[in-house]
Amino acid sequence: MPKILDVKNLSVHFASPQGHTQAVDRVSFHLDQGETLGIVGESGSGKSVTALSIMRLLPSPPAGISSEAITLYPRDGGSKEIEISTLGESEMQRLRGAEIAMIFQEPMTSLNPVFRCGDQVTEAIRLHQKVDAEAARKQTLLLFEKVRLPDPERIFRSYPHQISGGQKQRVMIAMAMSCKPGILIADEPTTALDVTVQKAILDLMRELKEESGLSMLFISHDLGVISDICDRVLVMYQGKIVEEGPVQKILRNPEHPYTRGLVACRPSLKHKWHRMPTVSDFLDNSRHEAQVVSADETEQRRKSLYDSDPLLQVKDMLVRFPAEKNWLGRPVKWLNAVDRVSFDVFQGETFGLAGESGCGKTTLGKAIARLTDMDSGQIIYNGTALHDLSIEAFKPYRRDIQVVFQDPYSSLNPRMAIGRAIMEPMQVHKRFDSDKQRREKAVELLETVGLQADQFQRYPHEFSGGQRQRICIARALALEPRFLVCDEIVSALDVSVQATVLNLLADLQEKYGLTYLFISHDLSVIKQMCDRLLVMNKGKVEAVGYPEDIFRNPEREYVRELIAAIPGKE
């Protein structure tokens, strides 16, 4: 196939008071017409900066961009080529959307929160096409139907906060496709989505590509997703391309140690590892071999776990929220977020809760920690009926039951140094006699989760996502809890960082005898981490049991769909 995009010797650096940081270092590649080219790598590898450089969306300064050429070839076989790096800003504005469109990682921040979804798409249409408002509106509704948004008229009138993450991403796809571009750049478009929503988005993008002859540049840190949608892949590490080739060849026979590490640190649906392989394992030893947990070891663990009374018992839990109110503001219709769910969790166990967004798993976790009120049911923890306790009487149990939330950045106070954030719960619960002792404990906890003592005075924005999640884990451990609710704590992390955090959780469980309620929509992570699994759908229990039994013989259609949606499963 003829080329549609050719990038030669692209380099990008960022200037700061500390000096220059080289983000992209002499990268060259091409995209063929009708091809889907994947760019894979960890956060900081330079893949998003490469895409933004092609779109000329990096502010300069602080970015310094140089290239031998970034050439766009005509789709119609004509002879006129466009050298993107030489275009003026007004020419580049005409090119964006019409010839090259981009879908960004986080649709909530990509969409303007004060404008309705439909108006934002019609604006893009009217910017590039000479049509009136009514014609743009009709085109937008047709696009919303094409990307399979339910009730296009309602979505057109809705603001971004009124629709789900998957629906927001479909609006972004409709906007990107509105002017029929030749190239679509998709930057981590499915990162934080449920596996079923992710599969629907990938299927949609594949269909749109086939219908319109699109060429796609698909950026992801997940080789499973890349294997599902891409024809060819580039692997980036520290700003350079370290390996490239057909997707299946790279996945089956990776040559570079970094690529081998990326392939290996995806949780396996076939095996459970003693320790998840990480990229650093392969960079240190390119022939690293992970150890599989044997059936005998699994059986011995189950005997030791279930040979005692449960630590936590949840019986017929009902949590509901008002779905509709009358003119007096009184609820007339209710939504059952958790609908009479029952289960037990044993000391030292990792109990998994899985399901799509909105299934009730986070609400259930919050209800156990008394961060959300139950309407009925029982929570019995270590023989005590927590649901009967007043707020004051429950306070001692807050030390025992801690929560690590999904988004570590919003969980931490941006104005508080991370050492102080770890000390704060110790001060509230009067642990230790002085701040000096609390500080020593905070430093010990930082080192326990793999950070350094000299990072005590740093602020959350100075850390990566994986490091911030470690800080939140350290803060949760400050009160020496027995029970930890882990709510989607690895859902937005790179696969290699995810593997490191999962290994940390396993180490902490062994060291402190912790019990985990592990909430996730990622069944491959659940399979690696959990002793037992409960699958939820619309507040109800769909399946409960050992993960391998549920995976091998799923009884319900919903569970079968969840398993089928796992990207790149072997």
N, C-alpha and C positions, 0 to 999 in steps of 0.2 A: 504494500500500500504506500502511496506517496505521503511524505511528511506534511503535517499541518503546523507544527511548532518545532523550532530548533533552538536550543539554548547552548551557548558555547562559553566556557570559562567564566561562569558567573561567580563573583565573590561579593560578600557583604560583611561589613564590620560595623560595630556600634561603638561610638565614642562615649566615654564617661570620665568623671574626675579621676578614676583609678587607671585609665588608659583605654586602649582599644581591645574589644572582644571580637574575635573572628567567628562569625556565625555560619557563614558559607564560604567554602574554600575551593575555588576553581572547579565548579561543578558543570559538567556538560552532559546533555541528554537530548533525545528527540521524542516527539509524540507523533505517531502515524494517524492518518485519517481513519476514523471508525474504531480506533484502539482505546482500551482502558489501561492506562499505565499507573501502577501503584507506586507510591513513595512511602516507605516504612522506616520507622526508627523511633527511639525514645524521645520524650520531651527534651528540647535543647539540641537535637541532632541537626536542625537546620531545615527541616522539611517544610514547615509553614512559612518560614522566612523566604525560602525559594519561591513558593507560590505567590506570596505578597510582592516579591520583587518583579515577577512576571506581570502582575497586575498594576505595578507602580503605585502601591498603596503604603509603602514605608516612608515615614517622614524623614526628610534629609535636611539638616542634621536631626537626630543623632546618627541615622544610618548613612553609611558610605557604601555606594553600590558601583561596581565596575563589571563590565562584561565585554567579551569580544563581539558578541552578537546575541540578540534575542529576536528571532525572525519568525513572523507569522506568515504562513503561505495561504494563498486563496483557496477557498473550498471548491470553486467552480472550475478549477483547472486553468484559470487565467494565469497570466505571467507576472502580475504585479505582486511583489512581496512587500511586507511592511516590517520595517526595523523598529521594534517597540521602544528600544532604549533612546531613539532620537526624536520621538514624538513630543510635541508640546502638550501642556496639560489639557487644553480644549480638545485637541485631537484624541488624546487618551480617554477623555470622558466619553467621546462618541464611540470609541472602540469597546469600552467596558459595557457589558450587557448585550451589545449587538453582536460582537465577535467572540469575546471571552467573558463568561459569567462565573461567579464564584458563590459557593454555599459555605458559610462559616460554621465553626464548631458549635457555638452556643447560640441557638436561634433567639433566645430571650434577649440577649444583648445586641443581636444583629437587627432585630425589629424595633422600631421606635415605639416605646410604651404608651405614648400619648396620641397615636394615630391608629385608626381602625385598620385591620389587616388588609381588607380590600382596597382601601385608599392607597396603601403603600405599594401594592402591586400595580394599580392603575397609574400611579405616578411614574413608575419605571416604564410602562408602556407608552405613555404620552411624551416622555422625555426622548424616546428613540423613534417613535412612529407619529406621523402627522394624522392623529385621529382625535375626535371629540370625546368628551367625558362619557357619554352614553356608550359609544363603541368600545372604549377602554374598559368600561364596566362589564359589558357582555363578554369581552375577551377574558377578563379576569375570572368570571363565573365559569366559563368553559375550561379554563386552566385548573380551577379548583376541582371541577368534575374529573378532569384528566388525571390529577394527582390523588384522586379518590378521597377527597375530604367529605365527611358526612355533612349534609345540609349546607351546601355552598353559600346560600343566602345568609344563613346565620353566621357562618365563619367570616363572610365579607363584612358584616356589621360588628363583629367582635373585636375587642382589643386583645393584644397578645397574652395578657395575664388571664384571660377568660378561656383559653384553650390549652390542651395538653402539650407536652414536649414534642410528641410525635406529630401532632397537628401543626405546631409552629414550624417544624422542620419541613413539612409538606408545603406550607405557605412560602417558605424560603426557596424551595425547589420550583414552585410555580413562578415566583418572581424571577429566578434565574433563567427559566425557560421562556419567559414572556416575549423575548425578542428573537427567539430562535437562534441562539449563538452556535458557533461551530465547535467551541471548546467549553467544557464545563469543568471547573476546578472545585473539587469537593474536599474541604479541609475537616477531617474527623467528623463527618456528618452524623454518625450514629454512636458516638462515644458513650454518652450517659443514658442511652435509651434501653428499654427492656429488649430481651432477645426477640420477642415476637414482633414488636414495633420495628426493631432494627431490621429484621428479615423483610418486613413489608416495605420499608424504605429502600433496601437494596434491590428488591424485586422491581419496585417502581422505577428506580434509576436505570436498571437494566432494560426495562421495557421502553422507556423514553429514549434511551440510546439507540435501540434497534429501530424504533419508529422514525427518528429524525436523523439518523446517521451521525450522531454526536461523537466527538472524541472526548475522553474523560481523563483528567489527572486526579487520581483518588489518593488522598493522604490519610494514613492511619498508623497507629502504633500496634494494631492487632493483626497478626498474620492470618488468623482465621478469617477475618472479614476480607482481607486482601485476596485470599485464596478463592473466596466465593464470587468475587466480581471482576478481578483484574486478569488481563492477558499476560502482562509483563510487569516486573517489579524492579525498583531500585531500592537498595538498602543504604540508608544514610547513617553515619556515625561521626560525631564531632565535626560536622560541617562538610564531610566528604562522602562520596559514593564509594562504598567498600565492596559492593557486589551487585550485579544486575543480570537479568535473564528471564526466561519464561517462568511464570509463577510456580508451576508444579516441579520444575527442575530445582529451583531455589529451595522450595519446601522439603523436597525429598533428599536432595544432596547439597546442603549448604556448605560452602567451602571456607568462608571467613569465620573465625571464632565468634565474632559478634553476632553474625547471622545464626550460627548454631545455637548461641545462647537465647536469642529471640524466639527461635522455634521451640526450644526445650522448655522455656519458662511459661508456656501456656499450660494451664492445668489439663491433665489428660482425663478423658472419659473412660479409658481402659484400666488405668492404674491409679493407686494412691501412693504418693512418694513420702518417704520419711521426712525429707526436706525438699521443698520446691527448688529446682535448679534456678539459678539467677545468671544474668549476663556476666557478672564479675567472675563467677565460677569458670566460665569458658574462656574469658580473657586471661585468667591466671593459669588455666590448664585446659587447652583446647580439646582434650579428650575426656573431659569430665563425664562421669557416669552417675546418674542419680539412682538411689536405692529404693526399690519397690517394697511397700508394706505387704507382708505375706498373709495368707488366709489364716494361718495359725496365730500370728501376732494380732490380727483383728479379733479373732475369737477370744484370746486371752484378755484383750482390753475390754471387750463386752462383758466378760464374766466379772472383772473387777469393778466395772462401772455400775452394773445393774444388780449387784449383790447387796444392796442396801435400800433404805427408803428414799424417795425422791427429795431433792432439795427444794424444788418448786413444783407446786401443783396449780394448774389453771383449770377451773371448772365452769363450764357454761358461760364464758365471758361474753357479755353483750355491750358493745359501745356503739352509740348512734348519734347522728348529728342532724339538725333541722335541715330538711331539703326544701321546704316551702313554708312561708309564714303568711298569716292573714294581715289585714290592715292594722290590727293592733300590735303586730310584731310577735304574735304567739305562733309557735310551730303547729302546722296542720298536717305536715307530711314529714316522715323521718327516713334517713338513709342509715341502714345498718352497716357500719364500717367493719365491725367485728361481730359476727353473727353466731353466738353460742358455741364458741370454740373451747375445746378441752384438750389438755396434754400435760405430761409430766416431764421434768428435767432433773437429771441426777447429778450429784456432786462430781465435778471433774469432766463432765460431758460437754461436747460442742453440739448444740441442738440447732438445726437449720430451719429457717423460715423462708420459703421461696414463693414467688408469684410476681405478676406484673405490677406496675405502678397502679395504685388505687385498689389493690386487693385487700388491704387492711393490715399488712404485716408491720409497718412502722407504727400505726395506731396501737396495735397489740403490744409492741415493745414499750411504747410510752406509757400504756396503761399499767404494765407490770411495775414500772419505775414510778408510778403515781404522778406522771406528768400530764396524763389525760384521765378524766373521770370515767369510771364504768357506770353503766346503767343497771346492770345486774350481773351476778356470777360471783365466783370466789377466787382469791389469790392467796394460796397458803405457802409461806416461805419458811422453811426450817421449823415447821410446826406452828407458826404464828399466822393468824388470819389478817393479812395486811389490809384487806378491803374494809375491815371494821375499825381500823385505827384512825384517830384524828390526825391532822397535819402535824401537830406537835409530837404526838406519840410515834408517828412514822419517821421522824427526823433521824433517830439512831440507825434506822434501816437504810437511809440514804447512803451511809458509809459502806454498807454491804452491797448495795445494788447501784452500779454506775452505768452511764450511757456514753458511748462514743458515737458521735453523729456523722452523717454522710459527708457534709461539707466542712472540712477542717478550718477553712479560712473564716467562714461566718461563725464558727463555734468559738473562735479566739477573739479577744478584744484587741483590735488593731493598735490601740494606744497603750497596751500593757506589754512589757517585756515578757518573754515566754517563761522565764524563771519565776517571775511574780505570779503568772497565771497558774503555775503548778503549785506555788505556795498558798494561793488564795483558799482552796478548799480545806487545807490543813488549818488555816487561821479561823475559818468559819466554824469548823468542827472541833477547834481547840486541841488539835493534835500537837504534841510536844510543848515544852514549857517556854520556848523562846524562838524568835525569828531566825536566830543563828542556827538552831537545830533544824528548823524547817528548810532553811536554805541548803544545809548539808544534805537533807533528804531529797530536795528537788534536784540537786546536782547528781546525786546517786541515781535518781530515776532517769534523768537525761542520758546518763551513761548506760543505764540498763536498756534503753530503747535505741542505742547506737548513735547518740549525739555526744557532743563534747561539752565539758564544763565551761569552757570559755564562750559558749553560745548563750549562756544564762541571760545576758543583758540585751540580746538581740530581739527584734520585733517580728511578728508573724510574716510580714511581707518580704523579709530577708531569707525566707526558706522556700524550698520547693514543696509541691503538693504532698509528696510522700513523706518529707520531713515534718510538715505540719501535722500530718496524721499521726506520726510517732509522738509529737508533742501532746496531742489530745489523748493518746493512750497513756503517756506518762502522767498527765493530769488526772485521768481516771484512776490510776493506780496509787495516787497520793494518799488515799484513805484506806488502802489495803482492803479492797472489796473482795468478796467471794464470787459475786455474780456480775458479769459484764454483758450489757446489751450492745452488740456491734451492729449498727444500722448502716448497711451499704458502705462500709468504710473503705472498700477498695474499688468501688464501681467506676470512678473517674480517673484511676491511676494507670500509668503504663503497665504493660504485662510484667516487665522486669521489676518495677517498683512494687507492684502488687505482690509478686512472689516474695520479695524481701519482707513486706509487712505481714504476709501470711506465715512466714517462717518465724517472725518475731512473736506473733500470737501463740504459735505452737510452743516456742521456748518459754514464754511467760506462763502458759498453762502448766507446763511441766515444773517450772520453778516455784510457782505460788499456789498450785492446785486450783486454778481458776475454773469457773464454769461459764460457758459462753452461750448466749442466745444470738446466733449468727444470722442476720437478715441480709438476703441478697436476691437479686433477680437473675444472677448468673449461675446456672446449674452446674457448670464445670467447676467453679470455685467451691460451691456447696459440696460437690462430690469429693473434692480434695480435703476439705476442712471438717466436715460434719460426721458425727457418729450416727445420728438419726436426722430425718428430714420431714417437715410438714409443709405441704404445698397448699397455698390458699388461692381462692378465686372469688371475688365479690363478697369478701367477708367470711366465706365458708371454707371448711376443710375439704380439699379434693383428694389428698392422699397423705398417709403418714407411715413411716417405717424406715428401714435401712436404705440409704441412697442407692446401693447397687441393685436391691430388689425392685425399687421404684423405676430405675432406669431400664432394667432388664425386662420387666413385665408391667408397664404402665396400664392400669385398668381403665382410667378415665380418658376421654378424648382430649380434654384440656391439657392434661399432663403429657400426652403424646405430642400435642402441638408445641408445647414448651421445649421438649427434648429435640423435636425436629428442627426447631428454629435456631439451635446452637450453631454459630458460624464455624465453618471449617472442621466440623466433627469428623473423626476418623472411624 
